[in-house]
Amino acid sequence: MKINQNFFKIESSYLFSTVARKQREYQEAHPEADIIRLSIGDVTRPLVPSVIDAMHKAVDEMANEATFRGYPPEHGYEFILDAIQQHDYAARGVNIEKDEIFLSDGAKSDCGNIGDIFSVDNKVAICDPVYPVYIDTNVMSGRSGNKGENGRFTVFFFSAFSVVVTAPYLFFNYYHMSWYQFFCLIMVGVCAAGGQFGITAAYTFAPSREISVYDYSNIIFTAIEGYLFLGQGFPDTLSLIGYAIICAMAIWMFIYNNRSAKAKGQS
């Protein structure tokens, strides 16, 4: 039995509890403040008599064997559908059939389940702050990146490691550069940093097996840039064969890994 790993990506902090804590702390620090709470949709007034009477009546019906009800039909009780049809629509001049009325167990379940209609490959835009169920349901279904990833730290450590490894070679094999060469070196670093930020961000939106294949495109771009800007000749036959083999293996691994992942998911 395997666990859905996406559950581990859900934040332990709950928005409503965080808001309640901040309100409590502010109230303690400012006891004279009259706080108007608009963040959480909690009730602030007692139930009206008609609602209380209806709830008492429902409890009495459940206590009587003649009027007791178990699970409702999948489409809802007929008397509820009739009441909705007559009082919510017909009374306002709207003609609607009862099979057009759907009764669910609440808005939270509907908000969470509606995402199941769509593929997990779809991108979802969510505002911040937002009702927690919108985020958590998409995280649990696998539409989020990995929890706690910070692209800037990843790029920093990758760059720092590269500097540490290459520094000895630079010190012991130093050659004086012209200003043009120095400029080219700086631009190479800027472009490399931009590319590293991009690839790091990409790994938060898709599995590595779907992203890594594009890394091999740098072989093609390196050959083109060397020919156009560095005065290198056109690649010879062996180089072209090597490029083709590397790219073909990358594509083959991409297809193989995706098929294996789908096979594991189906099993």
C-alpha positions in Angstrom: 0.0 0.0 0.0 1.5 3.3 -1.1 0.8 6.7 0.5 -0.1 9.7 -1.7 3.1 11.7 -1.3 1.3 14.9 -2.1 -0.2 14.9 1.4 3.3 15.6 2.8 3.3 18.9 0.9 0.3 20.4 2.8 1.3 23.1 5.2 0.9 22.3 8.8 -0.4 25.8 9.5 -4.1 26.4 8.9 -5.1 29.9 7.7 -8.1 30.2 10.0 -6.1 29.3 13.1 -3.4 31.7 12.1 -5.9 34.5 11.6 -7.6 33.7 15.0 -4.2 33.8 16.7 -3.2 37.1 15.2 -6.6 38.6 16.2 -6.2 37.3 19.7 -2.7 38.7 20.1 -3.8 42.1 18.7 -6.8 42.2 21.1 -4.6 41.4 24.0 -2.2 44.2 23.0 -5.1 46.6 22.3 -7.9 45.8 24.7 -9.7 49.0 23.9 -10.0 48.2 20.1 -13.4 47.2 18.7 -12.4 44.5 16.2 -14.7 43.8 13.3 -13.9 40.3 12.2 -14.4 39.8 8.4 -11.9 37.1 7.7 -13.7 34.0 8.8 -17.3 33.3 7.8 -18.5 32.5 11.4 -22.0 33.3 12.6 -22.5 36.3 14.9 -26.3 36.2 15.6 -28.5 33.4 17.1 -30.7 31.3 14.8 -34.1 32.7 13.9 -37.2 31.0 15.4 -38.3 29.5 12.0 -35.0 27.7 11.7 -35.2 26.4 15.3 -38.7 25.2 14.8 -37.7 23.3 11.6 -34.7 21.7 13.3 -36.9 20.6 16.3 -39.4 19.2 13.8 -36.7 17.2 12.0 -35.4 15.8 15.3 -38.9 14.7 16.3 -39.4 13.0 12.9 -36.1 11.1 13.4 -37.3 9.9 16.8 -40.5 8.4 15.4 -40.4 5.1 13.5 -43.2 6.1 11.2 -41.3 9.3 10.0 -37.7 8.1 10.5 -35.4 8.6 7.4 -32.1 6.9 6.6 -29.8 7.8 3.7 -31.5 10.1 1.2 -31.7 9.3 -2.5 -28.5 10.2 -4.5 -30.4 13.2 -6.0 -31.9 14.4 -2.7 -35.3 14.0 -1.0 -38.3 14.8 -3.2 -39.9 17.2 -0.6 -36.6 19.3 -0.6 -36.5 19.4 -4.4 -40.2 20.4 -4.5 -39.6 23.2 -2.0 -36.6 24.5 -3.9 -38.4 24.4 -7.2 -41.5 26.2 -5.9 -40.0 28.8 -3.5 -36.6 29.6 -5.0 -37.5 29.5 -8.7 -41.3 29.2 -9.6 -42.1 32.0 -7.1 -39.7 34.2 -9.0 -41.1 33.3 -12.4 -38.3 30.9 -13.3 -39.4 27.5 -14.8 -36.9 24.8 -13.8 -37.2 21.0 -13.7 -36.4 19.0 -10.6 -33.7 17.1 -12.4 -31.9 20.3 -12.9 -31.5 20.8 -9.1 -28.5 19.1 -7.5 -28.2 18.7 -3.7 -24.7 18.3 -2.3 -23.3 18.1 1.2 -21.9 21.6 1.2 -19.8 24.1 -0.7 -16.5 22.9 0.7 -16.9 19.4 -0.8 -18.0 20.9 -4.1 -15.0 23.3 -4.2 -12.7 20.4 -3.4 -14.2 17.8 -5.8 -14.7 20.0 -8.9 -11.0 19.9 -9.5 -11.3 16.1 -10.1 -13.0 16.8 -13.4 -9.8 18.3 -14.8 -6.4 16.8 -15.4 -3.7 17.3 -12.9 -1.6 18.8 -15.7 -3.7 21.9 -15.7 -2.2 25.0 -14.1 -4.3 26.6 -11.4 -4.0 30.2 -10.4 -4.8 30.8 -6.7 -4.8 34.2 -4.9 -3.1 34.7 -1.6 -4.6 34.7 1.0 -7.4 32.4 0.0 -9.8 29.8 1.5 -7.5 26.9 2.5 -9.6 24.2 0.7 -8.7 25.7 -2.7 -5.0 25.3 -2.1 -5.1 22.0 -0.2 -7.2 20.1 -2.7 -4.9 21.1 -5.5 -1.8 20.1 -3.5 -3.3 16.7 -2.6 -4.1 16.1 -6.3 -0.5 16.8 -7.3 -0.8 20.2 -9.0 1.8 21.9 -6.8 5.5 21.9 -6.7 7.6 20.4 -3.9 7.1 21.9 -0.5 9.7 24.4 0.7 11.7 24.7 -2.4 13.6 28.0 -2.9 15.1 28.4 -6.3 17.4 31.2 -5.2 19.1 29.0 -2.6 19.4 26.1 -5.1 21.1 28.4 -7.6 23.3 29.9 -5.0 24.7 26.6 -3.7 25.1 25.3 -7.3 27.1 28.4 -8.3 29.1 28.3 -5.0 30.1 24.7 -5.6 31.1 25.5 -9.2 33.3 28.4 -8.0 35.0 26.3 -5.4 35.7 23.5 -7.8 37.0 25.7 -10.7 38.9 28.3 -8.5 42.2 26.3 -8.3 42.4 25.9 -12.1 41.9 29.6 -12.5 44.6 30.6 -10.0 47.3 28.2 -11.3 46.5 28.6 -15.0 45.7 32.3 -15.1 45.9 34.2 -18.4 45.4 37.9 -18.7 42.2 38.7 -20.5 41.3 41.6 -22.8 38.3 43.8 -21.9 36.3 42.1 -24.6 37.1 38.7 -23.2 36.3 39.9 -19.7 32.9 41.2 -20.9 32.2 37.9 -22.7 33.0 36.1 -19.5 30.6 38.2 -17.4 27.8 37.8 -20.0 28.4 34.0 -19.9 27.9 34.1 -16.2 24.7 36.3 -16.4 23.2 34.0 -19.1 24.2 30.9 -17.1 22.6 32.3 -14.0 19.4 33.1 -15.9 19.2 29.7 -17.4 19.8 28.1 -14.0 17.0 30.1 -12.4 14.7 29.0 -15.2 15.5 25.3 -15.0 15.3 25.4 -11.2 11.8 27.0 -11.4 10.8 24.4 -14.0 11.6 21.5 -11.7 9.0 22.9 -9.2 6.2 22.6 -11.8 7.0 19.2 -13.3 8.8 15.9 -12.5 12.5 15.8 -13.4 11.9 13.1 -15.9 9.9 15.6 -18.0 12.3 18.5 -17.6 15.8 16.9 -17.9 15.3 16.1 -21.6 15.5 19.8 -22.4 18.9 20.1 -20.8 20.5 18.3 -23.7 19.4 21.1 -26.0 22.5 23.1 -24.8 24.6 20.8 -27.1 22.8 22.2 -30.1 22.9 25.8 -28.9 26.6 25.5 -28.0 27.5 24.3 -31.5 25.5 27.1 -33.2 26.9 29.8 -30.9 30.4 28.6 -31.4 30.0 28.7 -35.1 28.4 32.1 -35.2 30.3 34.0 -32.5 33.5 32.2 -31.6 34.8 31.5 -35.1 34.7 27.7 -34.7 34.2 25.7 -37.8 31.2 23.7 -38.7 31.0 20.5 -36.7 32.6 17.5 -38.5 30.8 14.3 -39.2 31.8 12.5 -36.0 30.6 15.5 -33.9 27.2 15.5 -35.7 26.9 11.7 -35.1 27.7 12.3 -31.4 25.1 15.1 -31.2 22.5 12.8 -32.8 23.3 9.9 -30.4 23.1 12.1 -27.3 19.8 13.7 -28.3 18.3 10.4 -29.4 19.2 8.8 -26.0 17.7 11.8 -24.2 14.4 11.5 -26.1 14.4 7.7 -25.6 14.9 8.1 -21.8 12.2 10.7 -21.7 9.7 8.4 -23.4 10.8 5.4 -21.3 10.6 7.1 -18.0 7.1 8.6 -18.7 5.8 5.2 -19.8 7.3 3.6 -16.6 5.7 6.2 -14.4 2.3 5.7 -16.1 2.6 2.0 -15.7 3.3 2.3 -12.0 0.4 4.7 -11.5 -2.0 2.3 -13.2 -0.7 -0.7 -11.1 
